[in-house]
C-alpha cells in the first residue's frame, strides 16, 4: 500500500487547516498596506470632493481590517465565538491589544457615520477627526501587532 502525505491527498483541506493559524497575520499584512495608503493620503492639507471620499474610504478599510485582524487573532487565542466589531474591540482592550477602548469606540462610531459623507460639513469633520485621533490609534495597533510576530 502506498501512503501519500495528507497535503497531496487533500491539498485544499490541508492548506485551509494550515492557513487558520496564520490567518490573522495574512489579514494584518493587508491592514498594514491599507494603513500605509491612509498615511499617504493624510499628508495632504486639503482635498477636493473625490479625494476626500477616497480618504474616508481608506479610513473605512483600515477600520474593517483592524477589527477583523483582531478577531482572527482572538480566535487563534481561543475566543472561538467572538464576532463583530464591538465584542472584538472590547476583548482586544481587555487583552491589552488596544490601549484606549473609548477611542476605539469613537472610531467605530465615526466609521458608522462615514456613510453620510455626502454632507460636506460632516465629511470635513470626519477628515479632521481621522487625522487628529484615529490615525494614531491605527498606528498604535500596527506597532502592537508587529510586536507579536512579523507576518
For each residue, the residues with C-beta under 8 A, 3 or more apart:
1:
2:
3:
4: 8 9
5: 8 9
6: 9 10 13 14
7: 10 11 14 15
8: 4 5 11
9: 4 5 6
10: 6 7 13 14
11: 7 8 14 15
12: 15 16
13: 6 10 16 17
14: 6 7 10 11 17 18
15: 7 11 12 18 19
16: 12 13 19 20
17: 13 14 20
18: 14 15 21 22
19: 15 16 22 23 26
20: 16 17 23 76
21: 18 76
22: 18 19 25 26 151
23: 19 20 26 27 72 76
24: 27 28 69 70 72 73 75 76
25: 22 28 29 149 151
26: 19 22 23 29 30 151
27: 23 24 30 31 65 68 69 72
28: 24 25 31 32 69 145 151
29: 25 26 32 33 151
30: 26 27 33 34 65
31: 27 28 34 35 62 65 66 69 142 145
32: 28 29 35 36 142 151
33: 29 30 36 37
34: 30 31 37 38 58 61 62 65
35: 31 32 38 39 62 138 139 142
36: 32 33 39 40
37: 33 34 40 41 58 61
38: 34 35 41 42 55 58 59 61 62 130 135 138
39: 35 36 42 43 135 139
40: 36 37 43
41: 37 38 44 51 54 55 58
42: 38 39 55 130 131 135
43: 39 40
44: 41 47 51 55
45:
46:
47: 44 51 52 55 127
48: 51 52
49: 52 53 120
50: 53 54
51: 41 44 47 48 54 55
52: 47 48 49 55 56 117 123 124 127
53: 49 50 56 57 117 123
54: 41 50 51 57 58
55: 38 41 42 44 47 51 52 58 59 127 130
56: 52 53 59 60 114 117 123 126 127 130
57: 53 54 60 61
58: 34 37 38 41 54 55 61 62
59: 38 55 56 62 63 110 111 114 126 130 134
60: 56 57 63 64 111 114
61: 34 37 38 57 58 64 65
62: 31 34 35 38 58 59 65 66 138
63: 59 60 66 67 85 107 108 111
64: 60 61 67 68
65: 27 30 31 34 61 62 68 69
66: 31 62 63 69 70 138 141
67: 63 64 70 71 85 88 89 108
68: 27 64 65 71 72
69: 24 27 28 31 65 66 72 73 145
70: 24 66 67 73 74 88 89 92 97 98 141
71: 67 68 74 75 82 83 88
72: 23 24 27 68 69 75 76
73: 24 69 70 76 77 97 145 148
74: 70 71 77 79 82 88 91 92 95
75: 24 71 72 78 79 80 82
76: 20 21 23 24 72 73
77: 73 74 95
78: 75
79: 74 75 82 91
80: 75
81:
82: 71 74 75 79 87 88 91
83: 71 87 88
84: 87 88
85: 63 67 88 89 108
86: 89 90 108
87: 82 83 84 90 91
88: 67 70 71 74 82 83 84 85 91 92
89: 67 70 85 86 92 93 98 101 104 105 108
90: 86 87 93 94 101
91: 74 79 82 87 88 94 95
92: 70 74 88 89 95 97 98 104
93: 89 90 96 97 98 99 101 104
94: 90 91
95: 74 77 91 92
96: 93 99
97: 70 73 92 93 141 144 145
98: 70 89 92 93 101 104 137 140 141 144
99: 93 96 140
100: 103 104 137
101: 89 90 93 98 104 105
102: 105 106
103: 100 106 107 133 134 137
104: 89 92 93 98 100 101 107 108 137
105: 89 101 102 108 109
106: 102 103 109 110 133
107: 63 103 104 110 111 133 134 137
108: 63 67 85 86 89 104 105 111 112
109: 105 106 112 113
110: 59 106 107 113 114 126 129 130 134
111: 59 60 63 107 108 114
112: 108 109 115
113: 109 110 116 122 126
114: 56 59 60 110 111 117 126
115: 112
116: 113 119 122
117: 52 53 56 114 122 123 126
118: 123
119: 116 122 123
120: 49 123 124
121: 124 125
122: 113 116 117 119 125 126
123: 52 53 56 117 118 119 120 126 127
124: 52 120 121 127 128
125: 121 122 128 129
126: 56 59 110 113 114 117 122 123 129 130
127: 47 52 55 56 123 124 130 131
128: 124 125 131 132
129: 110 125 126 132 133 134
130: 38 42 55 56 59 110 126 127 133 134 135
131: 42 127 128 134 135
132: 128 129
133: 103 106 107 129 130 136 137
134: 59 103 107 110 129 130 131 137 138
135: 38 39 42 130 131 138 139
136: 133 139 140
137: 98 100 103 104 107 133 134 140 141
138: 35 38 62 66 134 135 141 142
139: 35 39 135 136 142 143
140: 98 99 136 137 143 144
141: 66 70 97 98 137 138 144 145
142: 31 32 35 138 139 145 146
143: 139 140 146 147
144: 97 98 140 141 147 148
145: 28 31 69 73 97 141 142 148
146: 142 143 150
147: 143 144
148: 73 144 145
149: 25
150: 146
151: 22 25 26 28 29 32
